[in-house]
Amino acid sequence: MKIGAWFHTADNVPLDGQLALAAQNGITMARCYSIDYARQAAPALRQLNLSLLAGLRVDGPALVADWRSQLRLDEIKAYHNLGIKLDAICVGNELREGGDEPGKKKFTRNLASNLVNLLNAYRVWLSEHHLSTPLTYAMEGIVFDETGNFLDWVWQVMQACDIVGINSYPMENAGWFTFGAFDESRRFLIDSEIRKARLADYEKRFRLLLDQVRKVGKPIFLTETGFPSAVGYRREGERLIVPESDNAHYEQAMEEFLALIRRVDDEYGNPIRGMYFYEWRDNLYHAKIWNVEGSPIHVAFGLCDRNGVPKMNLKSLIEKMKNGESLE
């Protein structure tokens, strides 16, 4: 299983240094959400021999209104002209109707059918240019019903993809929204019994996911994964939220989480081709901290703190994950 990450530039820290440190620690892939970012990252990616999960922007409401408005053939061509290894083209990320407010966002039948049209149009372009780059789409939890099964209209999206992409986190709603999410994070990290129960619940959902994807016979990317390291926070000024992390417990929890992923993946015959951590560094300027989603815990998802210092022995952990050594 290949290991990658998303590397933000919200505080203007150069990408080349971030990517170099990640490569030293065993990261072999990066994820991006736009061609402009990819152009910026390309020189370092080439130098470090890192591959890229390349993102094509898709606006959900505009897709529903007219899928052709979201066809960006100039961008898919530009990705292939960068001279870097492409793991796949990710056509959209967490598309929604109803807005971003918790409880209102929906992955609708119209979104699904028009996304399939878009994927098929990109596939025609790839074929015409004799390219075999896989296509995927990064789904989120709203593609499942209350029992954890895919909504009926999601199956057509998976069929249209070469790789099934899913943003998968061992977290429930309370762990995402409002400042109460910091309390949820603290309990998950500090209390081993609570963590055991939550990971057991995640494993049930994860197995159900793999059971369903097995029916379409497609490999899987965990296009985003991870969890926060914060056990609290402090404010700097009026709007800067600074996480207070417990790195020792975070490392222990991460070892348990990754051991779960690898054990279940092995049992299912290794359908997971790669996983991308969200994210490489803490991001104190993430848009979701203060927007309508109200998710200040987004400051604390980094494998490194905001200064780029790893929160754990990343190199050892990633090597164990790749080589099948004990993580627990």
N, C-alpha and C positions, 0 to 999 in steps of 0.2 A: 504494500500500500504506500503510495506516494503522499508526502506531507507538504502542504502549502499554507499560505496565509495571505491576508489582505493587509496592505501597508498604506496607512493614511498619510496625507500631507497637510492636515488641517492647521498645523502650527509651523508650516514652512521648513520642516526638517528635511534635508535633501534625501531623495530616495536611494541614491547610490550607497550611502553609508548604511542605511537600514537594510537594504538587500544584501550587502556584503556580510553584515553581522549575522543575518538570517542564514545565509549559505554556510557560514562557518559553523552554525549550530545544527545543520542537517536539513534545513528547509530547501526543497528542490523546485517548488512551484510558487507562483504568485497569482493572485486574482485581481482583475480590474473590472471597472464598471463603465469605462468610456474610452474611446480611441485617443482622446487628448492625454489622458493619464498614461496610456500605453506608449505613446510617442515619447513621453518624458522618461519612462522607465526602460525603454528598449535598449539603450546603450549598456546599462548595468546588467540587464537580463542577458544580453549576448555575452558580455565579458565573464559573467559568473555561471554561464550555461544553465540558467534557470528558465523553465517553461512558463507559459501564461495561459490562464483561463480568461479568454477575452470577452468582455461584455459589450453587447449592443443595447443601447438605450431604447426602452419602449415605454410610452406613456399609456397607462391603462385606459382612461376615458377616451383618449384619441384613438386607441386601438379598436375600441367598441364602435366608435362612430365611423371609422374608415380604416381598415387594417393597412391599406396601401400607403396611408400617410406615415406609417412607421417603418416602411421599407427603406433601409439605409445601405444601399449597395455600395456607395462610395466608402463607407466605413468598413464593411467586410473586406473590400478590396484593399483598403489601407492596412488592415491588420496583416494580411498576407504579404504585404510589401515591406514589413518591418524587419524581416530577416531574423525572426525569433521562432522558437518552438511553440506551437499552439496546442494546448491540451484539448481544447474545444472552444467553440463559439457559444457563449451563453446569451440567448435571445431573451432578454428581460430578466428582471429580478423582483420577486414579490409583487406581482401585479394585482391591483385592487380596484373594485368599484365601491362607491360609498364613502370614499375618503379614507384617511389614515387614523381616525379616531378609534380607540379600542371599542370593540363591540359593534362597529358599523361597517368595517371593511369586509368585503366579500370577494371571493373568487367565483365569478358567475359563469353561467353557460355561454353567454355571449363573449366573455373574455376568452374562454377556452377555445371556442370555435374559430375566433379571429386570430388567436395566437397560432393555431394549427395552420391557418392560411399563410401566416407570416413565416413560420418555420418551413413550410413547403416551398415558398418562394425563394428562400435562402438556399434550400437544398437544390433547386433547379439551377441557381446561379453557380453553386459549387460544382455541380455536375458539368455544366457548360464550360467551366474553366479547369476541368480535370483535377479537382481538389477533393480530398477525402476527409477534411477536417470535421470531426464530430460536432453535432448540434445538441444543445441542451437548454433547459430553462430552469431557473432557481426558484423552486416552490417554497412556500412557508406553511405554517400550521392551518391556515384557513382553507386548504385544499382537502381537509379531512372533515368527516362528520363527527358527531359527539361520541361515536364508538371507536374512532380511530381509523375508519375505513375511508378510502378515497371517495369523494363525491363522484357521482356517475359520469359527469362530463369531463373529469380529469383524465380518464383513461385514454381519450383521443390525443391528449397532449403528450402522454408518455409514449404512445405509439409513434408520434411524429418526431420524437427525440431519438438520438443515437445513444445517449447516456441520460439516465434519470437523475436530475439534480434536485437536492432537497437541503434547505437550510434547517439544520436539526440541532436543537439545544436541549439539555436536561433541565428545563425550566418550565414552570407554569405561569399563568398570567400575573400572579402576585409577585413573581420574581422579576417582572419587566417594568411595571408601571408605578408611578409616584415614588416619593422618597421612602415609602415602606419597603421597596425592593431591596434596600440596603439591609434591612432586618432579615429579609428572606435569604439573602446571600450569606449573612453572618451565620444564620442557623444551619444552612447547608454546609458551610465550611467547618464550623466549630463542632457541631453535634454529629457524631459519627452515626448514631441511630437514625437521625433525620436524613442524613445523606444516604445511608443504606436504603431507606424506604423510597426516597426519591429516585435513586438510580435503579431500583427494582421496578418502579413504575415506568421509568424511561425505557428499560429493557423490554418490557411488555409491548410498549408502543413501537419500539425499534424492530422487534421481531415481526410484529404485524405489518410494518412497512415492508420488510424484506419478503415476507410471505406474498404480499400483493405484487411487488415489483417482479418477483420470480415468474409471475404469470405472463408478463410481457417479454421476459427473456432479455432484459437490458441490464448492462452494468450501471453502477451508481457512483455519483460524486456527492459527498457531503459538502455542498458548495459554501456553507458557513457552519461553523460549530465552535463550541467553547462555552465558557461561563465566567462571570466576574470574580475577581479576587478580593472584592471590598467587604469589609466588616463594619464599615462606617464611612463618614465623609466629614469634611470641613469646608467652609466657604472662604474664598479669597475675594474680597470685594462683594459686589452685589450679585454677580451671575456666574462666577467661576466655582465649579464644584470639584473639589479635590478628593479623590478616593483615599481611604485609609485601608491598606491591604494587609492581609495576614498571609505572607508568602509561604510559610511552612505548611499551613493547612491547605492552602491553594495547591501546592505541589502534591500533597498527599491525595487530595480530591481528584486532581488531574490524572494521577497515576491510576486511580480506581476507574475513572471514566474511560480512559484510553484502553485499559485492560478489558473493560466491558465491550467496547467497540470491536477490538481485535478478536476476542473470544467468540462473539456472536458472528462476526464476519467469517471466521474460520469454520464455524459450524455450518454456515450456509454456502460454503464453497468459494468464499472470497469474491463476492460481487462488487465490493467497494473498491474502486480503482484509485481513489484519492480522497483526501479530506483537506479542507481549507479552514484554518483557524481565523475566527473573527475576534481579535485582530492582532497585529504584531505589537503595537504599542498602545497604551492607554490614550484615549482621545478626549481631552477636556473641552473640545470645541464641537462635539458631535451635534448635528442639527436636531436630533431627537430629544436632547436634554430638555429643551424649552419649547418644542413645537407642540402640536395638538396631541401627539402620542404621549407626551409627558413621561419620558423614560430616562431620568437622570443616571440610572445605573449604567448607561452606555459609556460612562467615563472609565469603567474599570475592567473592560474585556481584554486588555492587552496581555500578551505573553511577557511583555516587558513593561516597565513603568513609563511614564511620559518622557523620561530622559533617555530611554532606550536600554536600560539595565534589565537583563532578564530576571524574572521573578523566581526562577527555579533553574535546575541544571537541565537546560533544554537539550543540549547535545546528547547527553546520556539518555534522556527520556525518548527522544526521537529515534536514536539508534536502536533502542530496545523495541520500539514500536515497529521499526522496519525489519529487524532481524528475528523477531519472534521470541525475544528473551522475556523473562518474567518481569512484569510491571508492578506487581503487588508484593 
